[in-house]
């Protein structure tokens, strides 16, 4: 079938071929992918989350675990949108924020529904719908990260990444003299 179509196209006279820019030949705009930047931010958030889990066993008062977990959550929810915003793509930043918050929630609800229909729990066991909801949410996080990097992190290739009038925010988290701190700096 494909060979037949290719042969028919090759035998078409030059005057009948679609011309560039005509309705028959779509013009494809060249894009630049910057998904590696969102993936780097998400990788850092993931490492912070894993550090929070590791610290939870030896953290007597729980403060280190709380700070690491909160920072990981902040990095996941706002990291990708901040990268898009830094590329002067506010609408994409909003879409990224929606994707990162809604994908885990929607898949959690789907998991709960599937667990409610497909499972029955016995007394003393963990409720099946709750387990399915956690699995759904767990699938939603990496799905949102992958979709954000693969589909949203694209800009026109001709667009400059640094404009003459930029506004940038840089979050900072640290530990010094026995205290944790978080700050937000920026330039205009």
N, C-alpha and C positions, 0 to 999 in steps of 0.2 A: 504494500500500500504506500509506504513512504517512498520507495524507489519509483513507483509510478508517478506520484506527485512531483518528485524532483525531476524526472524525465520530462514531464509535461511542462514544467516551469522552464527547463533548459531549452525546450523547443519553441517557446513563445517568442514571437518576433519582438525586437527591441522597442518598437513603437507602442506595444501593448503592455510593457512592464510598468509597474507603478513607479512614479517619480518620487525622489526624496522630498519630504515635506508635504506630500499629498495625503489625503485622508486614508488611503490604503496602507501607507507606511507610517506607523506612529513614530514620532520623534521622542527618543529616549534621552532624558537629561542625565548627564554624568554626575555621580554623587561621590562624596568622600565619606568613608566609614570611620567613626571614632568610637566604636563600641568597646575597644580595648580600654578606653578610659573609664567607662561605666563598669566594666568587668574588674578593673583594678580596684575601684572603690568598693565594689561588692565583695571582692576577695578580702579586703581589709576588714570589712564588717563581719564577714564569716569567721575570720581569724579571731576577732574580738569576741564573737559569740562562743566559739570553741574555748577561748581562754576563760570566759565566764563560767562555762560548764566545768572546766578543769579546776578553777579556783574555788568552786562551790564546796568541794569536799574539805578543803583546809582553811576556809574563810570562816573564822569563829563568829564574827559579828555580822557578816554578810555584806558589808559595805563595798568591798572590792568586787564581789559578784554583781551587786546592783549597778555599780558604775560601769563595769565592762558590758553588762547586758544592755543597759540603757544606751550606751554609746554604740553598740552593735545595732540595736534597733533604729537609732537615729541615722546611722550610716546606711542601713538598708532602705529606709523610707525616703530619706532626703538626699542621699548620695548621688543617685542617678539623675534626679531632677536638677541638682546643683550643677552637674556636668553639662546637661543640656542648656541650662541657663547661661553658663559660661560660654557656650557656643552661640549666644544670642538667639536662642530658640525657646522662648517662653511658653508657647503653646505646646511644644513637645515636652517641656519640663512638666507641665500640668498633666499631660497624657501619661507620662512616666509615673508621676505620683499616683494617679488614679489606677494605673495597672498594678503598681506595687502594693497598693492597699486593697484593691478589689479582688485580684486573682486569688490570694490566699483565703479571703472571706468567702467568695463564691464557691471555690472548690471545697472549702470546709462544709458549707451548707449542702453541697451535692453529696459529699461523703456521709454527712449525717443522714440525709434522705435515703441513700443507698443502704446504710447500716440499719436504718429503721425498717426498711422493707425486707432486706435479705437475712437479717440475723435475729436471733432471739437469745437473750442473755438469761442465765440462771441466777438465782439469788446467790450473792457472794462473789460473783464474777464482775469484772469491769463491764460497763454497759457498751454493747457493740456499736451503737450509733456514735457514741463519744469517741471511741477508738477510730472509727471510720472518718469522723470529722477531723481528728488530729492528723490522720494520714492525708486527707484532702488538703488541709492547710500546709502540711509539709511538702506536698507536691506543688502548691501554688507559689511558694517562695522562689524556687529555682526556675519555674516556668516564667514568672514575671521577669526575673533577671535575664533569662535567655531571650525572651521576646523584646525586652528593652534594648539589649545590645544588638540583636540581629535586625530588628525592624525600625526602631525609633532613632537609633544613633547614626543617622545619615543626614548629611547636609549637601547642598549643591556644591560641586567641586569648585566653582568659580567664587564662592563666598569666602571672604577673608575671615580667618578665625579671630583676629584681633582688630577691633574697630577703634577709631580715634576717641570715642566717648564710651568708656566701659564702666560698669559698676560691678565689682566683684566682692563676694563675701567668702571668708576663709574661716571655717570652724577649727578650734584647737582644744584638745583635751590633754591633761597631763597630771603629774603627781610631783609635788615638791614639798619639802619640809613637813612631811607627814600628812599632807592634805591633797585631795584631788581638786582639780579646777577645770572649768570649761569656759572658753571665751569665744567671741566672734569678732573677727577683725575684717576690715574691708578697705577698699579704695574707690574713689570716684574720679 
